[in-house]
Amino acid sequence: MHKWLENFAYKTVLSWWIFALAGLLALGIALITVSFQSWKAATKNPVESLRYE
C-alpha cells in the first residue's frame, strides 16, 4: 500500500494521535450530551410529566 500511495502527487501524513484526538472529542461530546440530558430529567418535576400522559 505504501508503494501505491507514493505514486500520488499530493501526500499527507496521518498520525495515530489524530484518530485518538477525534475519538476523545467524540467521546467527550457524547458524555456531555448524556450528562446534560440526565441532569435535565433528574431535576424535572415528575408531576409535570404525568400531567400530560
PDB file of N, CA, C and O in Angstrom:
ATOM      1  N   MET A   1       0.826  -1.185   0.000  1.00  0.00           N
ATOM      2  CA  MET A   1       0.000   0.000   0.000  1.00  0.00           C
ATOM      3  C   MET A   1       0.871   1.249   0.000  1.00  0.00           C
ATOM      4  O   MET A   1       0.537   2.247  -0.638  1.00  0.00           O
ATOM      5  N   HIS A   2       1.981   1.189   0.715  1.00  0.00           N
ATOM      6  CA  HIS A   2       2.879   2.344   0.764  1.00  0.00           C
ATOM      7  C   HIS A   2       3.416   2.679  -0.628  1.00  0.00           C
ATOM      8  O   HIS A   2       3.513   3.854  -0.982  1.00  0.00           O
ATOM      9  N   LYS A   3       3.768   1.656  -1.427  1.00  0.00           N
ATOM     10  CA  LYS A   3       4.265   1.894  -2.789  1.00  0.00           C
ATOM     11  C   LYS A   3       3.172   2.493  -3.675  1.00  0.00           C
ATOM     12  O   LYS A   3       3.455   3.345  -4.517  1.00  0.00           O
ATOM     13  N   TRP A   4       1.937   2.055  -3.490  1.00  0.00           N
ATOM     14  CA  TRP A   4       0.833   2.595  -4.287  1.00  0.00           C
ATOM     15  C   TRP A   4       0.597   4.067  -3.952  1.00  0.00           C
ATOM     16  O   TRP A   4       0.325   4.874  -4.841  1.00  0.00           O
ATOM     17  N   LEU A   5       0.703   4.412  -2.672  1.00  0.00           N
ATOM     18  CA  LEU A   5       0.486   5.799  -2.268  1.00  0.00           C
ATOM     19  C   LEU A   5       1.621   6.714  -2.695  1.00  0.00           C
ATOM     20  O   LEU A   5       1.417   7.924  -2.799  1.00  0.00           O
ATOM     21  N   GLU A   6       2.818   6.174  -2.948  1.00  0.00           N
ATOM     22  CA  GLU A   6       3.940   7.003  -3.391  1.00  0.00           C
ATOM     23  C   GLU A   6       3.720   7.580  -4.779  1.00  0.00           C
ATOM     24  O   GLU A   6       4.363   8.571  -5.125  1.00  0.00           O
ATOM     25  N   ASN A   7       2.845   7.008  -5.584  1.00  0.00           N
ATOM     26  CA  ASN A   7       2.606   7.473  -6.949  1.00  0.00           C
ATOM     27  C   ASN A   7       1.741   8.726  -7.013  1.00  0.00           C
ATOM     28  O   ASN A   7       1.649   9.343  -8.074  1.00  0.00           O
ATOM     29  N   PHE A   8       1.118   9.113  -5.939  1.00  0.00           N
ATOM     30  CA  PHE A   8       0.264  10.300  -5.950  1.00  0.00           C
ATOM     31  C   PHE A   8       1.102  11.570  -5.827  1.00  0.00           C
ATOM     32  O   PHE A   8       2.143  11.575  -5.171  1.00  0.00           O
ATOM     33  N   ALA A   9       0.644  12.635  -6.457  1.00  0.00           N
ATOM     34  CA  ALA A   9       1.387  13.898  -6.445  1.00  0.00           C
ATOM     35  C   ALA A   9       1.269  14.593  -5.090  1.00  0.00           C
ATOM     36  O   ALA A   9       2.235  15.186  -4.610  1.00  0.00           O
ATOM     37  N   TYR A  10       0.109  14.523  -4.482  1.00  0.00           N
ATOM     38  CA  TYR A  10      -0.105  15.186  -3.198  1.00  0.00           C
ATOM     39  C   TYR A  10      -0.082  14.144  -2.090  1.00  0.00           C
ATOM     40  O   TYR A  10      -0.769  13.125  -2.159  1.00  0.00           O
ATOM     41  N   LYS A  11       0.713  14.418  -1.079  1.00  0.00           N
ATOM     42  CA  LYS A  11       0.858  13.467   0.022  1.00  0.00           C
ATOM     43  C   LYS A  11       0.528  14.155   1.339  1.00  0.00           C
ATOM     44  O   LYS A  11       0.731  15.359   1.500  1.00  0.00           O
ATOM     45  N   THR A  12       0.026  13.383   2.255  1.00  0.00           N
ATOM     46  CA  THR A  12      -0.247  13.881   3.602  1.00  0.00           C
ATOM     47  C   THR A  12       0.142  12.803   4.606  1.00  0.00           C
ATOM     48  O   THR A  12       0.144  11.612   4.294  1.00  0.00           O
ATOM     49  N   VAL A  13       0.462  13.234   5.786  1.00  0.00           N
ATOM     50  CA  VAL A  13       0.860  12.306   6.827  1.00  0.00           C
ATOM     51  C   VAL A  13      -0.268  12.206   7.842  1.00  0.00           C
ATOM     52  O   VAL A  13      -0.734  13.216   8.370  1.00  0.00           O
ATOM     53  N   LEU A  14      -0.702  10.983   8.108  1.00  0.00           N
ATOM     54  CA  LEU A  14      -1.734  10.753   9.113  1.00  0.00           C
ATOM     55  C   LEU A  14      -1.088  10.057  10.293  1.00  0.00           C
ATOM     56  O   LEU A  14      -0.605   8.930  10.180  1.00  0.00           O
ATOM     57  N   SER A  15      -1.087  10.727  11.405  1.00  0.00           N
ATOM     58  CA  SER A  15      -0.513  10.150  12.613  1.00  0.00           C
ATOM     59  C   SER A  15      -1.603   9.489  13.443  1.00  0.00           C
ATOM     60  O   SER A  15      -2.792   9.727  13.232  1.00  0.00           O
ATOM     61  N   TRP A  16      -1.183   8.659  14.386  1.00  0.00           N
ATOM     62  CA  TRP A  16      -2.143   7.956  15.234  1.00  0.00           C
ATOM     63  C   TRP A  16      -2.860   8.909  16.171  1.00  0.00           C
ATOM     64  O   TRP A  16      -4.000   8.651  16.555  1.00  0.00           O
ATOM     65  N   TRP A  17      -2.203  10.024  16.554  1.00  0.00           N
ATOM     66  CA  TRP A  17      -2.800  10.912  17.527  1.00  0.00           C
ATOM     67  C   TRP A  17      -4.002  11.666  16.939  1.00  0.00           C
ATOM     68  O   TRP A  17      -4.858  12.131  17.692  1.00  0.00           O
ATOM     69  N   ILE A  18      -4.078  11.792  15.631  1.00  0.00           N
ATOM     70  CA  ILE A  18      -5.238  12.446  15.010  1.00  0.00           C
ATOM     71  C   ILE A  18      -6.496  11.612  15.262  1.00  0.00           C
ATOM     72  O   ILE A  18      -7.552  12.151  15.593  1.00  0.00           O
ATOM     73  N   PHE A  19      -6.371  10.297  15.101  1.00  0.00           N
ATOM     74  CA  PHE A  19      -7.519   9.415  15.332  1.00  0.00           C
ATOM     75  C   PHE A  19      -7.856   9.341  16.821  1.00  0.00           C
ATOM     76  O   PHE A  19      -9.028   9.274  17.192  1.00  0.00           O
ATOM     77  N   ALA A  20      -6.834   9.353  17.666  1.00  0.00           N
ATOM     78  CA  ALA A  20      -7.069   9.335  19.113  1.00  0.00           C
ATOM     79  C   ALA A  20      -7.769  10.620  19.550  1.00  0.00           C
ATOM     80  O   ALA A  20      -8.689  10.580  20.367  1.00  0.00           O
ATOM     81  N   LEU A  21      -7.339  11.750  19.014  1.00  0.00           N
ATOM     82  CA  LEU A  21      -7.963  13.029  19.356  1.00  0.00           C
ATOM     83  C   LEU A  21      -9.417  13.077  18.891  1.00  0.00           C
ATOM     84  O   LEU A  21     -10.284  13.564  19.616  1.00  0.00           O
ATOM     85  N   ALA A  22      -9.687  12.573  17.687  1.00  0.00           N
ATOM     86  CA  ALA A  22     -11.062  12.548  17.178  1.00  0.00           C
ATOM     87  C   ALA A  22     -11.943  11.642  18.037  1.00  0.00           C
ATOM     88  O   ALA A  22     -13.096  11.975  18.308  1.00  0.00           O
ATOM     89  N   GLY A  23     -11.408  10.509  18.461  1.00  0.00           N
ATOM     90  CA  GLY A  23     -12.165   9.605  19.318  1.00  0.00           C
ATOM     91  C   GLY A  23     -12.457  10.209  20.678  1.00  0.00           C
ATOM     92  O   GLY A  23     -13.568  10.092  21.194  1.00  0.00           O
ATOM     93  N   LEU A  24     -11.454  10.856  21.256  1.00  0.00           N
ATOM     94  CA  LEU A  24     -11.665  11.504  22.559  1.00  0.00           C
ATOM     95  C   LEU A  24     -12.644  12.667  22.458  1.00  0.00           C
ATOM     96  O   LEU A  24     -13.449  12.887  23.362  1.00  0.00           O
ATOM     97  N   LEU A  25     -12.576  13.400  21.372  1.00  0.00           N
ATOM     98  CA  LEU A  25     -13.508  14.509  21.177  1.00  0.00           C
ATOM     99  C   LEU A  25     -14.943  13.995  21.029  1.00  0.00           C
ATOM    100  O   LEU A  25     -15.866  14.567  21.607  1.00  0.00           O
ATOM    101  N   ALA A  26     -15.132  12.932  20.266  1.00  0.00           N
ATOM    102  CA  ALA A  26     -16.470  12.348  20.114  1.00  0.00           C
ATOM    103  C   ALA A  26     -16.975  11.784  21.433  1.00  0.00           C
ATOM    104  O   ALA A  26     -18.151  11.930  21.764  1.00  0.00           O
ATOM    105  N   LEU A  27     -16.089  11.141  22.186  1.00  0.00           N
ATOM    106  CA  LEU A  27     -16.470  10.611  23.492  1.00  0.00           C
ATOM    107  C   LEU A  27     -16.837  11.732  24.460  1.00  0.00           C
ATOM    108  O   LEU A  27     -17.787  11.596  25.231  1.00  0.00           O
ATOM    109  N   GLY A  28     -16.098  12.828  24.429  1.00  0.00           N
ATOM    110  CA  GLY A  28     -16.392  13.981  25.287  1.00  0.00           C
ATOM    111  C   GLY A  28     -17.729  14.609  24.960  1.00  0.00           C
ATOM    112  O   GLY A  28     -18.501  14.942  25.859  1.00  0.00           O
ATOM    113  N   ILE A  29     -18.008  14.773  23.670  1.00  0.00           N
ATOM    114  CA  ILE A  29     -19.292  15.363  23.262  1.00  0.00           C
ATOM    115  C   ILE A  29     -20.447  14.454  23.683  1.00  0.00           C
ATOM    116  O   ILE A  29     -21.475  14.937  24.158  1.00  0.00           O
ATOM    117  N   ALA A  30     -20.281  13.140  23.511  1.00  0.00           N
ATOM    118  CA  ALA A  30     -21.327  12.202  23.917  1.00  0.00           C
ATOM    119  C   ALA A  30     -21.535  12.236  25.430  1.00  0.00           C
ATOM    120  O   ALA A  30     -22.672  12.211  25.899  1.00  0.00           O
ATOM    121  N   LEU A  31     -20.457  12.292  26.184  1.00  0.00           N
ATOM    122  CA  LEU A  31     -20.564  12.331  27.648  1.00  0.00           C
ATOM    123  C   LEU A  31     -21.250  13.606  28.119  1.00  0.00           C
ATOM    124  O   LEU A  31     -22.091  13.557  29.018  1.00  0.00           O
ATOM    125  N   ILE A  32     -20.911  14.731  27.535  1.00  0.00           N
ATOM    126  CA  ILE A  32     -21.549  15.997  27.905  1.00  0.00           C
ATOM    127  C   ILE A  32     -23.035  15.968  27.559  1.00  0.00           C
ATOM    128  O   ILE A  32     -23.863  16.422  28.349  1.00  0.00           O
ATOM    129  N   THR A  33     -23.378  15.438  26.388  1.00  0.00           N
ATOM    130  CA  THR A  33     -24.778  15.377  25.966  1.00  0.00           C
ATOM    131  C   THR A  33     -25.608  14.483  26.885  1.00  0.00           C
ATOM    132  O   THR A  33     -26.698  14.865  27.310  1.00  0.00           O
ATOM    133  N   VAL A  34     -25.093  13.301  27.186  1.00  0.00           N
ATOM    134  CA  VAL A  34     -25.820  12.373  28.052  1.00  0.00           C
ATOM    135  C   VAL A  34     -25.932  12.936  29.463  1.00  0.00           C
ATOM    136  O   VAL A  34     -26.980  12.806  30.095  1.00  0.00           O
ATOM    137  N   SER A  35     -24.875  13.555  29.962  1.00  0.00           N
ATOM    138  CA  SER A  35     -24.916  14.143  31.301  1.00  0.00           C
ATOM    139  C   SER A  35     -25.939  15.267  31.382  1.00  0.00           C
ATOM    140  O   SER A  35     -26.675  15.368  32.364  1.00  0.00           O
ATOM    141  N   PHE A  36     -25.991  16.107  30.362  1.00  0.00           N
ATOM    142  CA  PHE A  36     -26.943  17.209  30.360  1.00  0.00           C
ATOM    143  C   PHE A  36     -28.381  16.701  30.328  1.00  0.00           C
ATOM    144  O   PHE A  36     -29.237  17.196  31.061  1.00  0.00           O
ATOM    145  N   GLN A  37     -28.644  15.704  29.468  1.00  0.00           N
ATOM    146  CA  GLN A  37     -29.997  15.161  29.386  1.00  0.00           C
ATOM    147  C   GLN A  37     -30.388  14.450  30.682  1.00  0.00           C
ATOM    148  O   GLN A  37     -31.543  14.527  31.102  1.00  0.00           O
ATOM    149  N   SER A  38     -29.449  13.764  31.316  1.00  0.00           N
ATOM    150  CA  SER A  38     -29.733  13.096  32.594  1.00  0.00           C
ATOM    151  C   SER A  38     -30.014  14.112  33.686  1.00  0.00           C
ATOM    152  O   SER A  38     -30.943  13.940  34.475  1.00  0.00           O
ATOM    153  N   TRP A  39     -29.221  15.163  33.733  1.00  0.00           N
ATOM    154  CA  TRP A  39     -29.431  16.214  34.739  1.00  0.00           C
ATOM    155  C   TRP A  39     -30.783  16.888  34.527  1.00  0.00           C
ATOM    156  O   TRP A  39     -31.500  17.166  35.487  1.00  0.00           O
ATOM    157  N   LYS A  40     -31.127  17.150  33.268  1.00  0.00           N
ATOM    158  CA  LYS A  40     -32.405  17.790  32.974  1.00  0.00           C
ATOM    159  C   LYS A  40     -33.577  16.899  33.395  1.00  0.00           C
ATOM    160  O   LYS A  40     -34.570  17.391  33.930  1.00  0.00           O
ATOM    161  N   ALA A  41     -33.462  15.595  33.156  1.00  0.00           N
ATOM    162  CA  ALA A  41     -34.534  14.674  33.539  1.00  0.00           C
ATOM    163  C   ALA A  41     -34.602  14.499  35.047  1.00  0.00           C
ATOM    164  O   ALA A  41     -35.692  14.336  35.596  1.00  0.00           O
ATOM    165  N   ALA A  42     -33.466  14.527  35.728  1.00  0.00           N
ATOM    166  CA  ALA A  42     -33.450  14.320  37.178  1.00  0.00           C
ATOM    167  C   ALA A  42     -33.988  15.521  37.933  1.00  0.00           C
ATOM    168  O   ALA A  42     -34.558  15.363  39.012  1.00  0.00           O
ATOM    169  N   THR A  43     -33.821  16.703  37.398  1.00  0.00           N
ATOM    170  CA  THR A  43     -34.264  17.903  38.108  1.00  0.00           C
ATOM    171  C   THR A  43     -35.685  18.325  37.738  1.00  0.00           C
ATOM    172  O   THR A  43     -36.226  19.261  38.328  1.00  0.00           O
ATOM    173  N   LYS A  44     -36.290  17.643  36.769  1.00  0.00           N
ATOM    174  CA  LYS A  44     -37.641  17.997  36.360  1.00  0.00           C
ATOM    175  C   LYS A  44     -38.653  17.441  37.361  1.00  0.00           C
ATOM    176  O   LYS A  44     -38.462  16.359  37.916  1.00  0.00           O
ATOM    177  N   ASN A  45     -39.693  18.170  37.577  1.00  0.00           N
ATOM    178  CA  ASN A  45     -40.757  17.755  38.486  1.00  0.00           C
ATOM    179  C   ASN A  45     -41.564  16.628  37.828  1.00  0.00           C
ATOM    180  O   ASN A  45     -42.099  16.824  36.737  1.00  0.00           O
ATOM    181  N   PRO A  46     -41.663  15.458  38.462  1.00  0.00           N
ATOM    182  CA  PRO A  46     -42.388  14.342  37.836  1.00  0.00           C
ATOM    183  C   PRO A  46     -43.881  14.604  37.682  1.00  0.00           C
ATOM    184  O   PRO A  46     -44.524  13.995  36.828  1.00  0.00           O
ATOM    185  N   VAL A  47     -44.431  15.476  38.471  1.00  0.00           N
ATOM    186  CA  VAL A  47     -45.862  15.781  38.363  1.00  0.00           C
ATOM    187  C   VAL A  47     -46.159  16.433  37.022  1.00  0.00           C
ATOM    188  O   VAL A  47     -47.206  16.176  36.429  1.00  0.00           O
ATOM    189  N   GLU A  48     -45.262  17.265  36.541  1.00  0.00           N
ATOM    190  CA  GLU A  48     -45.482  17.925  35.243  1.00  0.00           C
ATOM    191  C   GLU A  48     -45.458  16.911  34.107  1.00  0.00           C
ATOM    192  O   GLU A  48     -46.199  17.063  33.136  1.00  0.00           O
ATOM    193  N   SER A  49     -44.634  15.895  34.206  1.00  0.00           N
ATOM    194  CA  SER A  49     -44.587  14.865  33.160  1.00  0.00           C
ATOM    195  C   SER A  49     -45.848  14.016  33.183  1.00  0.00           C
ATOM    196  O   SER A  49     -46.372  13.674  32.123  1.00  0.00           O
ATOM    197  N   LEU A  50     -46.344  13.670  34.353  1.00  0.00           N
ATOM    198  CA  LEU A  50     -47.529  12.834  34.457  1.00  0.00           C
ATOM    199  C   LEU A  50     -48.797  13.570  34.054  1.00  0.00           C
ATOM    200  O   LEU A  50     -49.781  12.941  33.666  1.00  0.00           O
ATOM    201  N   ARG A  51     -48.785  14.865  34.141  1.00  0.00           N
ATOM    202  CA  ARG A  51     -49.963  15.659  33.828  1.00  0.00           C
ATOM    203  C   ARG A  51     -50.319  15.541  32.343  1.00  0.00           C
ATOM    204  O   ARG A  51     -51.493  15.638  31.985  1.00  0.00           O
ATOM    205  N   TYR A  52     -49.333  15.334  31.483  1.00  0.00           N
ATOM    206  CA  TYR A  52     -49.571  15.293  30.035  1.00  0.00           C
ATOM    207  C   TYR A  52     -49.753  13.890  29.501  1.00  0.00           C
ATOM    208  O   TYR A  52     -50.000  13.731  28.306  1.00  0.00           O
ATOM    209  N   GLU A  53     -49.644  12.874  30.320  1.00  0.00           N
ATOM    210  CA  GLU A  53     -49.802  11.495  29.827  1.00  0.00           C
ATOM    211  C   GLU A  53     -51.217  10.993  29.997  1.00  0.00           C
ATOM    212  O   GLU A  53     -51.516   9.855  29.633  1.00  0.00           O
TER     213      GLU A  53
END
